[in-house]
C-alpha cells in the first residue's frame, strides 16, 4: 500500500481528512500525522512516504517551506494542498513545487478522492519511467561491461597495469557518451559489476577473498558520483592486482625492467620520483618500491640517486663541465643540495674529484 502523511496544525482538520479519504479503496494507508512543516520534514527523513496532504498556513515551518523541501529533497513524493486560503503566493509555490492538486477547505470526499487518484497515477507513471530507464540502461551497459570484463581479465592474465587502468578509463568515457542521464541506478550496477569481477579474479587465483573484500571492495556510497566511483575502483583493482602478485610470489620482472629503463632515460628530469613513477606505471608507491628493491637490490629513490651521482662524476671529471651545470643536467635544481648528496655518496665534494 502507498503511504500517506497528513500535515495540519488543527487536529479537527486532520480528523476530517481521515474521515473523508477512501483509503482502502485506493490502496492507501495513513502512516503519520504532523502539526507543521518541520515535523513533517523530520518524519519524511525517517520514514517512507509516497503522498503528502498538507495545509499551507501553519506555525513555524509552513506549507510553503515544506513543499519546497519536498520538491528539492524528495521529488518522488506526490503532494496535495488542502488550504483555507487562495492567496496567489500559495498557489505560485504549489505550482513551482509540482503539486498534484490545490484544494480549498472545506473539501468534499469526491474532490479528495479524485486528487488522491491523480497522485496514484503520477506515482505509477514515474515508476514506469524508472522501469523503462532501467531496461534502457541494461541495453546500453551490457555490451560495454562485456568488453570491460574481457579487457580486465586479459590485464590480470598478462599482469599488465597499463591495460588495467586503460580499461577503466575507456569504460568511463563510453558510459559518459552513451548512458544519459547518469543516475544512481547506473552507479549501483557498475558497483555490483566491479565487485563481481574482482571476486571472480580472486576465485580464479585460488585466493582467500574475505579480508580483501571486507577492506577494499565494500565501499559503495549511494551519494558517490560516477567519477568518484571509477577513481575509487581503479585504486581497488590496482591493490587487487598487487594482492594477487604478492600471494603468488610474482614480482612482475618484465614490468620492473620497463621502470628501470624509464629511469635510465629520464633520471635527469627533476620531477622524476617514486610518486611520479607510480602514476606513470599505474601501481602504488608501496608496491613499486618493494618490488623494485626485491628485483634490483635497491629501492627506486636510491637507484635514481646512484644513477645521478655516477653520471655527475663522469660529467665533472671526464667532460669538465661546470658543477652548476652538472647539477641541472642530472636533475638537481638546488645546487647546494646537489653538493650535499654528492659528498655523502662519493665522500668528497664535486670540486675535489
N, C-alpha and C positions, 0 to 999 in steps of 0.2 A: 504493500500500500504506500501511496505517496504521503509524505509527512508535512503537516501544515502548522505554522506558527502564527498565533494571534497576538497583535500588539495594540494596546489601547490603555490609557490611564484610567478609564472609567470601567469599573467592574460590571456595571449593568450593561455596558456596550459589549463587553466580552461574552457575557451570558447570552445576549441577544444573538450574536453571531453564531454561537454554538447551537442555539435553538433553530436558527434559520437554515443552517447548512445541511444539505442532504449528503452527509459524509459517506455513509456506507454505499449509497447508490453510485457515487463517483469513485469509490475505491480510495477514499481519503481518510487520514487519521490525524486528529489534532494532538500534537505532541508537546505543545507548550503554550503558556500564556504569559506575556510580559507587559510591564506598565509603561515602558518608554523605549526609545531607540537604543540606549546604552545596554539595557538588559537584553534586548533582542539581539544586538550585535554579539554580546557575550555568549548568548545561547547558540547562535549560528556558528560561532567559532568552535564550540564544543560538540554540537550535535548535527546530524544530517537533517537538513531542512530543504524541502522541494518548493513549497509555496509559502509566501508571507502575506498575511492580510493585516494592513496597518492603518491606524489613524494618522493624521498629519500634525495636529496641534496637541503636543504633549510637553510636559515639563522636562527640562534638561535637554537631552538629545532628542530632537523631534523627528517627525516622519520624513522631513526633507533630508536631514542628515543621514537617517537610516537608509533611505532609498539610494543616496549617493554611495554609501558604504557597500550596499549590496551590489550596485551596478559596477563598482570598481573592483571589489574583492571577491564577490560571489555571483558573477553574472549568470550562472546556471540556474539561479533561483528565480521563479516567476512571482511577480508581486501584484497585489491588488490593493488599491487605496479605498478605504471607507472613511469619508470625511464629512464633517458638518459644514465645511467651508468650500466655496467655489472660487477662491482667490486665484488670480492669474499666476502668481508666483508658485503656488502649489501645483497648479496644472502644468506649468512650464517645467518644474523639476520632475514631475511624474513622466512627462514626455521624454525628457533627457535621460531618465533612468530606465527607459524602455518598459514602463509599467504596462501590464496587460489590460487593466481596466481601472477607471477612476469613477467610483460610485459615491453619490451623496446620501448622507443619512437623512431620514430613516430609509433603509433599504428593504426591499421585499425579498422573499425567498427565491422567486424566479430569477430576479436580476443577479443575485449572488450565485445561484446555480449556474446561470449562463456564463458569468465571469470565471468561475472555477473550471467550467468545461473548457473555456478558451485557454486557461492556464495549462490544463492537461494536454490540450492539443499542441501548444507551444513546446512543452517538455518532450512530447513524443517526436515532434519534428526535429528538435535538437538531438535527441537520441539517435534518430535515423541518420542525421548528418554525420554524427560521430562514427556510426557503423559503416557508412559509405566511405568516410575518410579513412577508416581503419583498413577496409578492403583495398582502397586505392594505394595506401601506404605499403601494404603487403605486396601488391603487384609491382610497385616501384622498387621496393627494397630487396625483394628476393633475389633477382639476378645480381645486384651489386654485392650482396652478402655472400652469395655463392662464389663469386670471383675472389672476394676478400679471403674466404676460407682457403681457397686453393693457394693464393699467394702467401698467406701466413704459414700454411703447412710446409710449403717449399722453403720459406725462410728458416723455419725451425730445423728442417731436414738438413739444409746446407749450412746451418749456423751462420746465417747472413744477417747481420744487424742492419745493413743498409736496406735490404728488402723488407725487413720488419717495419721500419719507420716509413718507408715509401708506401707500403700497403695501407697504413693508416691515413697518410696524407692524401693518397689517391681516393680512398673511400670517402673521406671528409669532403673533398671537392665535388665528387659525384653526387653525394647526398644534398649538398647545398644547391647544386644546379638542378637536381631532379625532383626532390621532395619538398613541396611547399604547400601549406606553411609548416615550419619546423615546430613541433609541439612535444609535449611530454610523452605522448604515445610512441613517438619515434625514438626519443631518448631511452625509454624503458625497453623497447625492442632491441635497440643497439646494446644496451647494458646486458640483457639476457644472452644476446649472441656472443658478446665479448667474453662473458662468463663461461658459456658453453665451450667455446673454442679453447680457452685457457685450460679448463678442466680436462678437455679432450687431449691436449698436449701432455698434461701431467700423467694421464692414464696411459697414453702411447709410450711414455718413457718409464713406465712402471715405478712411479714415484708416489710417496705419501702426500696427498693433497691437503690434509686437514689444516696444518699450520699455515701453509701459504695462502689457502683460500680464506682463512679467518683473518689474516693480517693484511692481505693485499687486494683480494677480489671483492669483498663485500663493502664497497664504499659508495654505492649509489645514493644520490641525494635527489629527490624529486625536483628541487629548485635548480639543479645544475643546468647550465646552458650546454648546447651540443659541443661547443668549442672546449669547454671545461672537461666534459666527459671524454673527449678524444685525448686531450692533454694528459689527463689522469691515466687513461688506459695505455697510452704509449709508454709511460713510465712503468706501469704494472707489467706489461709484456716484456719490456727490457729486463726488469727484475726476474721475471719468469725465465727468460732466456738464460740469464746468468745462474739462476737456481738450478736449471737443468744441466748447464755446463759443469757447475761445481759438483753436483750429485754424480755425474758420470766421469768426473776427473778429467774433463776436457778443457784445455786452455785456449783452444782456437788458434793454433800456431800460425796458420796462414794469414789470418786477420792481424795478428800481432806483428807479423813481418811487414804488413802494409803500414801499420802505425809507425814502426821503426823507420821504414823507408820515407814516410812522410816527414818525420822529424829530421832525418838526414838531409832532406832537401830544403826544409823550411826553418831550420834552427835559428837562422839569422833574423827572423821576424820577432820583434819584441813582444808580440801578443801571444806567441806560442806558449802553451801551458797545459797542465793536466786537465783543467776545466775546458779549455778550447778544444783539446783533442777528444774529450768525452763527447762533446757536442758534434764534432766532425765525424766521429765514428759511431755515434748513436749507442753509447754504452755509458754506464755510470762511472764516476771517477774512482769509486772504491774498487770496483771490479777491474777496471783498466790498470790501476796501479798495482794491484796484487798479481794479476795475470802477467803483466809485463815483467815484474820482478822475478816471478817464478820462471819465466822463459829466458830472460837475459841477465839475471843476477843483480840488476839494479832497477830502482823504480823509475818512472817516467821523468820526474823532476831531476833526479841525479843524472840520468842519461843525457838530458838536454844540457845540463851544466857541464858535464865532462866533454861533450862534443864541442861546446863553445870554447872551453878553456884550451883544448888541444888545437883547435883551429886558430885561436887568438895567438898562441905561442908561435905557430908557423908564420902567421902574418907579420908578427913583430920581428922574429929572428931571421927568417928567410927572405921576406919581401920588404923589410924595412919600412913598414907603413907606420904612420904616427899613431900613438897609443889612443888618442881621442877618436880617430877614425876607425881603429880596430874595434874599440868598444861598440860603436854603432854597427859595424859590419857583422858582429857576432850576436847582435840582439840586445845590447845594453844601452838604454837611453841615458842612464845615470853613470857618468864616468867614475865617480868616487866609489860607487857600489861595485863597478867592474874591477877596480883596483883591489878591493877587499876580497872579492871572490877569487880573483887571480892569485893573490898572495896565499890565501888559505889552501888553494888547490895545488899550486906549484911550489910553495914555500918561499918564494921570492916575489918582489913586485914586478910589474911589467917592465919597468926601467932597468931592472937588474939582470934580466935574462940575456 
